[in-house]
Amino acid sequence: MRKVTAIITALSMVATMTPVYGSTNGSAVVSSGDNNTVNSVVNETAVVSVTQTNNTNVSQFVGGEVNTGGNTANRNISTGGAGTSITTGNAGMAVTNQVNAGSNQTVVHGANAGAAANATEAVISGDNNNVNTVTNVLDVTTVTNTNNTNVAQKVWGDVNTGNNTANRNIGSGTSVNTGNAGLSAGLEVNAGSNAAHVGGQGFGIAGSAQNGLAVTTTGDNNTANSVANTTTVVAVNNTNNTAVKQFVRGDVNTGWNRANRNIGDASIDTGEASLGAGVAVNAGQNAVSVGGVMPMGLSLSEVISSGDDLLTNTVTNTTMTTAVTGTNNLSEYQHVWGNTNTGWNYAKRSIGGSGIMTGGTGFGVGLGVNAGVNQTLIGGGLLGGLTGWFGAWWL
């Protein structure tokens, strides 16, 4: 029995990002003058870019010839009780080729930007004053996962226990008994898997713009503005490019035996001949989950005024943009050729009884391709399909 096993696992990448803490601004103004302007501005920008690329090129070739046949026992004279015989052992070849390539896992916990807080307190008794409180938070997360996989697998095997010759023998009996011959080949490629989760813990307060404005005034013609802008952009791009060629060729033989022109009984008994091939490709799987409560801006204003012509503006802008792209490209070629033989045996021109008994022959092939699966969940918890990918470590 000849057994060849090759397992290649290549290029698995994991990235985990955690949020940062935010900026805080506090202003306290007490004024009895006129024509004053108070500006309090907080700008916070967080940009996280994760790029993971796996390039895999694999070529696997297994060629084998396993033989216990091709034996010759001719022109023998047996003077005892035993005749002339050929008995071969079994011949087997087993090949397993497996390639695991191109796997990316990315987790971005919560918002990347912290909660930016801006608090302003103004006490004004004058006229024509402006108090402005502005908080801007920009949170950009970009995840790009790319797997490029090129795999070629080829198995060639010749397994033989036949092609035996026992001719022109004299004796009580001439026999040819061959063992079983078998070839099994298993080819498997697992390539192009991406899993990305953005969100979960920390979303809500983290990554949000928060304003607090308190104005107490007895003057006239005063303006109080409170603006909170929260912008969150999530872009996930998953691409799998997979090219696979799988080729199996096998020739399995227990036949082609000769027992001719013998004096005495002549018999041929062949073993079984079998060929089994399993060829599978699993390629192109993307799972993306954008979950949790997204950052929401908060703007609070408290104004106490006994003056005239007071203008108060409280504005909260929250923008959430999510773009998910999953692309799977697969080029697959599968080819299996097999020849299994227990026949083509000859027992001719013998004096005495002659018999030929052949074993069974079988050829089994399984071809499977699983390709092009995209799963996307926006909102809610972790995508169910991702739990198996991440386990507990994403928490």
C-alpha positions in Angstrom: 0.0 0.0 0.0 1.4 3.3 -1.0 -0.2 6.3 0.8 0.5 10.0 0.1 -1.0 12.7 2.2 -0.4 16.4 1.6 -2.2 19.2 3.6 -1.3 22.8 3.0 -2.7 25.6 5.1 -1.7 29.0 4.0 -2.3 32.7 4.8 -4.8 33.1 7.5 -5.1 36.7 8.8 -6.9 38.1 11.8 -7.3 41.8 12.7 -9.0 43.3 15.8 -9.5 47.0 16.3 -10.7 48.6 19.5 -12.1 52.2 20.1 -10.2 55.1 21.4 -11.3 57.6 24.0 -12.8 60.9 22.9 -12.0 64.6 23.3 -13.6 66.9 25.9 -13.9 70.7 25.8 -15.3 72.8 28.6 -15.9 76.6 28.5 -17.3 79.0 31.2 -17.9 82.6 30.3 -19.1 85.4 32.5 -19.6 88.7 30.7 -21.3 92.1 31.4 -20.0 93.6 28.1 -21.5 94.0 24.7 -20.7 92.6 21.2 -18.8 89.5 22.5 -18.4 86.3 20.6 -17.7 82.9 22.3 -16.8 79.9 20.1 -16.2 76.4 21.5 -15.4 73.8 18.9 -14.4 70.2 19.2 -13.4 68.2 16.1 -12.6 64.6 16.3 -11.7 62.3 13.4 -11.0 58.6 13.6 -10.0 56.7 10.5 -9.4 52.9 10.7 -8.3 51.1 7.5 -7.8 47.4 7.5 -6.4 45.8 4.4 -5.7 42.0 4.3 -4.6 40.3 1.1 -3.7 36.6 0.7 -2.0 35.4 -2.5 -1.7 31.6 -2.8 -0.2 29.6 -5.6 -0.1 25.8 -5.1 0.8 23.1 -7.5 0.4 19.5 -6.3 1.4 16.4 -8.4 1.4 12.8 -7.3 2.4 10.1 -9.7 2.7 6.5 -8.7 3.0 3.0 -10.0 2.3 0.1 -7.7 2.8 -3.4 -9.1 2.8 -7.0 -7.8 2.0 -8.5 -11.2 3.9 -9.1 -14.3 5.1 -12.5 -13.1 6.1 -15.5 -15.3 6.1 -19.2 -14.5 6.4 -21.1 -17.8 7.5 -24.6 -18.9 7.8 -26.2 -15.5 7.6 -29.9 -14.8 6.1 -30.8 -11.4 7.0 -34.3 -10.2 5.5 -33.9 -6.8 1.9 -33.3 -5.7 1.9 -29.6 -6.2 1.6 -27.9 -9.5 2.9 -24.6 -10.8 1.3 -21.5 -9.3 1.5 -17.7 -9.2 0.0 -15.8 -6.3 0.3 -12.1 -6.1 -0.3 -9.8 -3.1 -2.6 -6.8 -3.0 -1.5 -3.5 -4.5 -3.0 -0.2 -3.3 -2.4 3.5 -3.7 -4.1 6.1 -1.6 -3.6 9.9 -2.2 -5.0 12.8 -0.2 -4.3 16.3 -1.2 -5.8 19.2 0.7 -5.3 22.9 0.4 -6.6 25.5 2.9 -5.9 29.0 1.6 -7.0 32.6 2.0 -8.9 33.2 5.2 -9.5 36.7 6.7 -11.2 37.6 9.9 -11.7 41.2 11.0 -13.4 42.6 14.1 -13.8 46.4 14.8 -15.1 46.8 18.3 -17.6 49.7 18.7 -16.9 53.1 17.3 -13.3 54.0 16.6 -13.8 57.6 17.7 -14.5 58.2 21.3 -17.4 60.3 22.6 -16.5 64.0 21.9 -18.1 66.2 24.6 -18.4 70.0 24.5 -19.8 71.9 27.4 -20.3 75.7 27.5 -21.7 77.8 30.2 -22.2 81.5 29.6 -23.6 84.2 32.0 -24.1 87.5 30.0 -25.7 90.7 31.0 -24.6 92.7 27.9 -26.1 93.1 24.4 -25.3 91.7 21.0 -23.4 88.7 22.1 -22.9 85.4 20.2 -22.2 82.0 21.9 -21.5 79.1 19.6 -20.8 75.5 20.6 -19.9 73.1 17.8 -18.9 69.4 18.1 -17.9 67.4 15.0 -17.2 63.7 15.1 -16.1 61.8 11.9 -15.6 58.0 12.2 -14.5 56.2 9.1 -13.9 52.4 9.1 -12.7 50.6 5.9 -12.1 46.9 5.8 -10.7 45.4 2.6 -10.2 41.6 2.4 -8.9 40.0 -0.7 -8.0 36.4 -1.4 -6.3 35.3 -4.6 -5.9 31.5 -4.8 -4.5 29.5 -7.7 -4.4 25.7 -7.1 -3.5 22.8 -9.4 -3.8 19.3 -8.2 -3.0 16.2 -10.3 -2.9 12.6 -9.4 -1.8 9.8 -11.7 -1.7 6.2 -10.6 -1.0 2.8 -12.2 -1.9 -0.1 -9.9 -1.4 -3.7 -11.1 -1.5 -7.2 -9.8 -2.2 -8.8 -13.2 -0.3 -9.5 -16.4 0.9 -12.8 -15.1 1.9 -15.8 -17.4 1.9 -19.5 -16.5 2.2 -21.4 -19.8 3.3 -24.9 -20.9 3.6 -26.4 -17.5 3.3 -30.1 -16.6 2.0 -31.1 -13.2 -1.1 -31.7 -11.2 -2.3 -28.2 -11.7 -1.3 -24.7 -12.8 -2.9 -21.7 -11.1 -2.7 -17.9 -11.3 -4.2 -16.1 -8.3 -3.9 -12.3 -8.2 -4.5 -10.0 -5.2 -6.8 -7.0 -5.1 -5.8 -3.7 -6.7 -7.1 -0.4 -5.6 -6.6 3.3 -6.1 -8.2 6.0 -4.0 -7.6 9.8 -4.5 -9.1 12.6 -2.4 -8.6 16.2 -3.6 -9.9 19.1 -1.6 -9.5 22.9 -1.9 -10.9 25.3 0.7 -10.2 28.8 -0.4 -11.5 32.3 -0.2 -13.2 33.0 3.1 -13.8 36.4 4.7 -15.6 37.4 7.9 -15.9 40.9 9.1 -17.8 42.3 12.1 -18.1 46.1 12.8 -20.0 47.2 15.8 -21.1 45.6 19.0 -19.8 47.0 22.3 -19.3 50.7 22.7 -21.6 51.9 20.0 -24.2 54.5 21.1 -22.3 56.9 23.4 -18.9 56.1 21.9 -18.3 57.8 18.6 -21.0 60.4 19.2 -20.9 64.2 19.3 -22.4 65.6 22.5 -23.1 69.2 23.2 -24.2 70.9 26.4 -25.0 74.7 26.3 -26.3 76.7 29.2 -26.9 80.4 28.7 -28.2 82.9 31.2 -28.7 86.4 29.9 -30.5 89.7 30.7 -29.3 91.4 27.6 -30.9 92.0 24.2 -30.1 90.7 20.7 -28.1 87.7 21.9 -27.6 84.5 19.9 -26.9 81.0 21.3 -26.1 78.2 18.8 -25.5 74.5 19.7 -24.6 72.1 16.9 -23.6 68.4 17.1 -22.6 66.6 14.0 -21.9 62.8 14.0 -20.9 61.1 10.8 -20.1 57.4 10.7 -19.0 55.6 7.5 -18.5 51.9 7.4 -17.2 50.3 4.2 -16.5 46.5 3.9 -15.1 45.1 0.7 -14.6 41.3 0.4 -13.2 39.7 -2.8 -12.4 36.1 -3.5 -10.6 35.1 -6.7 -10.2 31.4 -7.0 -8.8 29.3 -9.9 -8.7 25.5 -9.4 -7.7 22.6 -11.7 -8.1 19.1 -10.4 -7.1 16.1 -12.4 -7.2 12.4 -11.5 -6.2 9.5 -13.8 -6.0 5.9 -12.7 -5.4 2.6 -14.3 -6.2 -0.4 -12.1 -5.7 -3.9 -13.3 -5.9 -7.5 -12.0 -6.5 -9.1 -15.4 -4.5 -9.8 -18.5 -3.4 -13.2 -17.2 -2.4 -16.3 -19.3 -2.5 -20.0 -18.4 -2.2 -21.7 -21.8 -1.0 -25.1 -23.0 -0.7 -26.7 -19.7 -1.0 -30.4 -18.9 -3.1 -30.7 -15.8 -5.8 -28.5 -14.4 -5.4 -24.8 -15.2 -7.1 -22.0 -13.4 -7.1 -18.2 -13.2 -8.6 -16.4 -10.2 -8.3 -12.6 -10.2 -8.8 -10.2 -7.3 -11.0 -7.1 -7.3 -10.1 -3.9 -9.1 -11.4 -0.6 -7.7 -10.9 3.1 -8.2 -12.4 5.8 -6.1 -12.0 9.5 -6.5 -13.4 12.4 -4.4 -12.9 15.9 -5.7 -14.2 18.9 -3.8 -13.9 22.7 -4.0 -15.2 25.1 -1.3 -14.6 28.6 -2.4 -15.9 32.1 -2.1 -17.6 32.7 1.2 -18.2 36.2 2.7 -19.9 37.0 5.9 -20.4 40.6 7.1 -22.1 41.9 10.2 -22.6 45.6 11.0 -24.4 45.6 14.2 -25.1 47.3 17.6 -26.6 50.7 18.1 -24.8 53.2 15.9 -23.5 56.5 17.3 -26.2 59.1 17.8 -25.4 62.8 18.4 -26.7 64.7 21.4 -27.2 68.4 21.7 -28.7 69.9 24.9 -29.4 73.7 25.4 -30.7 75.5 28.5 -31.4 79.2 28.1 -32.6 81.6 30.8 -33.3 85.1 29.4 -35.0 88.2 30.5 -33.8 90.2 27.5 -35.4 90.8 24.1 -34.6 89.4 20.6 -32.9 86.2 21.7 -32.1 83.7 19.0 -31.4 80.1 20.0 -30.5 77.3 17.6 -30.1 73.7 18.7 -29.1 71.3 15.9 -28.2 67.6 16.0 -27.1 65.9 12.7 -26.4 62.1 12.7 -25.3 60.4 9.4 -24.6 56.7 9.1 -23.4 55.3 5.8 -22.7 51.6 5.3 -21.5 50.0 2.1 -20.8 46.3 1.9 -19.5 44.6 -1.3 -19.0 40.9 -1.6 -17.5 39.4 -4.8 -16.7 35.8 -5.5 -15.0 34.7 -8.8 -14.4 31.0 -9.3 -12.8 29.2 -12.3 -12.9 25.5 -11.7 -11.8 22.5 -13.8 -12.4 18.9 -12.6 -11.4 15.9 -14.6 -11.4 12.2 -13.6 -10.4 9.4 -15.9 -10.3 5.8 -14.8 -9.8 2.3 -16.2 -10.5 -0.7 -13.9 -10.0 -4.2 -15.3 -10.3 -7.8 -14.1 -10.7 -9.4 -17.5 -8.7 -10.2 -20.6 -7.6 -13.6 -19.1 -6.8 -16.7 -21.2 -6.7 -20.4 -20.3 -6.4 -22.1 -23.6 -5.1 -25.4 -25.1 -4.7 -27.1 -21.7 -5.1 -30.8 -21.0 -7.3 -31.2 -18.0 -9.8 -28.9 -16.4 -9.6 -25.1 -17.1 -11.3 -22.3 -15.2 -11.3 -18.5 -15.1 -12.9 -16.6 -12.2 -12.6 -12.8 -12.1 -13.1 -10.5 -9.2 -15.4 -7.5 -9.2 -14.5 -4.2 -10.6 -15.7 -0.8 -9.4 -15.3 2.9 -10.3 -16.7 5.5 -8.0 -16.3 9.3 -8.4 -17.7 12.2 -6.4 -17.3 15.7 -7.7 -18.5 18.7 -5.6 -18.3 22.4 -5.9 -19.6 24.8 -3.2 -19.0 28.4 -4.3 -20.3 31.9 -4.0 -21.9 32.5 -0.6 -22.4 36.1 0.7 -24.1 36.8 4.1 -24.7 40.3 5.3 -26.5 41.6 8.4 -26.9 45.3 9.1 -28.3 46.2 12.5 -29.0 43.9 15.4 -26.4 41.5 16.9 -23.7 39.4 15.5 -24.6 37.5 12.3 -25.3 33.9 13.3 -23.0 32.5 10.6 -20.1 34.5 12.0 -20.4 33.0 15.5 -18.7 29.9 14.3 -15.9 32.0 12.7 -15.2 34.2 15.7 -16.1 32.1 18.7 -15.9 34.1 21.9 -12.7 36.0 21.1 -14.5 38.8 19.3 -16.2 40.0 22.5 
